[in-house]
């Protein structure tokens, strides 16, 4: 007879789970006892926040659900930022939390928190399992829901007495209810075809929906057939071929100027698997002002007309929608958009940069060299801030699962644990975490995780001794009143890394960058490359929050 | 007034939270436990656009609820 804990692990295994990320504690101890000699591998992190971000990195780099484990109370609450992060970025995630035993629930027992209530608004669903018979159906439902329709996080709360209970012979009846699979209708698809045929200046925008539906290949086929300029949201990077001359780059606040200008000039927008985030649209009233038609394809019908009015809505799985649309487009003559494409894509844009760096190493120079050196299948995880946007502007990801970043929530501390999850999923691949000095200090205890599990993650620490993005906004929008953004007292990061047994190097001038990157990539184990950068380099261009493309800034305006 | 049935009775709380997040408020709420399911009736007031978005989110929550219950 199995215990509840054994049923949890056996069910996870039957669902294809090979690795879980977690941190033990009192209420979840029965599960850890079962893990002791189970086939499922456990990655011990040093903070529960890292467990959920690592599971997210695993999911983002594979498309499969990531699983994280924490105990009740503070363990569970430490997962919450990562759960919200997964909700915002549509990451399939299953969080397992310990809970006090059912007989004391509601008595303010030690490490008791009603995590189901706390996470109710920020999960696709959560459930408190109250009997051993409920474990397997609850887990199967959790995995189904985490991956179905628009993916997201599901939390399963496991009281300790349920985990310790022993199963009876009683058969468990499980019912499977699978929702109706939405498919874009024929009239809507025909309307989308008509929109292409009547367009003069169309732009395709691809978003994160293409990642989760596996639509990269069909998107590229459709884009080639239409021959229109293509832009990507932050999470759409990698869906379009970065070598395609029609690819305009990232769209939005820190996107490429040509991408934002093309959308401003476009008469028809195809918004494919994107949700018109405010970092993409700026002021929605100023977004795509010349577009008479927006065609919006998405799996989530609640996204339609939420921010921007769409004339044509295609409700369904994006890959299936694009396959159907591509078939229809193949049967009709299409306009030649080559002159519009040439206008939108030329001249080749150079990202604006700050000139005066006073002989310091420039973070953007470093990233240019890094992306030139990375193998084509390298996986890059970023933290959040200036380095994230510099990386997003420059990355040449050939697949959306190659670029992992916290987009919707913008969670600092994401980068290193996400890279851990990606490296677990792809042990033979180059995995690089690009982080800033602020975010790294929220997660640097995970150096211990890298060492413990011999994960050869390369950490590129762009240290400008500032919370750079906030500092930039203070410079531009708060009269240069630098409130609590300077970090002149940063520690010696290389010493810290070495204390954890992780190789570390410092690079502080451009001449040494190429060799430093080569050495890092050749290193067989984990490594920290500490880049001491110019402290006041800003991210350009920027469309200030809530503004439009007319307000795009390419450098600081002197006061 | 919208009447729905759900497997998870907690959805009502989630809907009320969402309504307030969207700048709406409820004008009436009633719920009844039918055994395996809950029947809920609610009406909201607020800006038209917010009510439309709320309605779409409620539909999505109910879709998820129907799929997950085993």
Interface residues (C-beta under 8 A of the other chain):
Chain A: X116 X117 X120 X121 X124 X125 X127 X137 X138 X140 X141 X142 X144 X145 X148 X149 X154 X174 X175 X176 X177 X178 X179 X300 X301 X302 X304 X305 X306
Chain B: X8 X10 X13 X14 X17 X18 X52 X53 X56 X57 X59 X60 X63 X64 X65 X66 X67 X68 X69 X70
